[in-house]
Amino acid sequence: MPFPEQLRHGLIVSCQAAQGDPLDDTATLTRIAASVLRGGAQGLRAEGVEHIRAFRSLTDKPIIGLGKRYHEGEVFITPDFATARALAEAGASIIAVDCTDREASFREPWPVLVRRIRGQLDLPVLADIATAREAWQAIAAGADAVATTLAGYTPASRSLVGTAWDLLAELVRDSPVPVVLEGRVETPADYRRALDMGA
């Protein structure tokens, strides 16, 4: 499944809010999504069926869909096929999958999940990873793109402080699939640096 070409060198804006946050409201997040689309975002990243369905009513641009499962202070992204299918039915164009080495009893083996999403839902998979090793494993399993989403948030990557520039450089140099710099992109200069590096 090809990663959408229109996202190449484009800005993808994550329109999400943590559970219980004052912004954790579909109408509010939909207005945020409308604003960033008006501002030139080439795609959206969204969590949950309700939000994705609302965002899809605004645009035909790509939406990276995910479902979050919280466990012992950590978040796991799209841990099973039922979640992935619901996201696809809501209008997600791409499914983000947690491809880290972390273990949890409720997770389906992510290599199997990647194959099922591509084979049964006919959608590309964005592998959310924390380390280069995880990226190479995800690519070998069939992921269509990789993102640095979880760098700094897992036991294997806790030493990272700030933006994952070094990881981005390594992935861009060696990856046969598109690489997304996800997380801690806070200024136009960060965005330009990421593009100049090959994200």
LINMONOR-V105509 format. One record per backbone hydrogen bond with DSSP energy under -1.0 kcal/mol. CO is the residue of the C=O (numbers start at 1). NH is the residue of the N-H. Records with the same first field share a line. If there is no record, write none. Layout:
CO: NH + NH
This chain:
4: 7
5: 8
7: 10
11: 42 + 43
13: 45
18: 21
21: 24
23: 25
25: 29
26: 30
27: 31
28: 32
29: 33
30: 34
31: 35
32: 36
33: 37
34: 38
35: 39
36: 41
37: 40
43: 13
44: 64
45: 15
46: 66
48: 52
49: 53
50: 54
51: 55
52: 56
53: 57
55: 58 + 59
62: 44
63: 93 + 94
64: 46
65: 96
66: 48
67: 78
69: 76
71: 74
74: 71
76: 69
77: 98
79: 108
80: 84
81: 85
82: 86
83: 87
84: 88
85: 89
86: 90
87: 92
94: 65
95: 126
97: 128
104: 107
109: 113
110: 114
111: 115
112: 116
113: 117
114: 118
115: 119
116: 120
117: 121 + 123
124: 95
125: 144 + 145
126: 97
127: 147
128: 99
129: 150
131: 135
132: 136
133: 137
134: 138
135: 139
136: 140
137: 141
138: 143
139: 142
145: 127
146: 180
147: 129
148: 151
150: 153
154: 157
157: 160
163: 165
164: 168
165: 169
166: 170
167: 171
168: 172
169: 173
170: 174
171: 175
178: 146
180: 148
187: 191
188: 192
189: 193
190: 194
191: 195
192: 196
193: 197
194: 199
195: 198
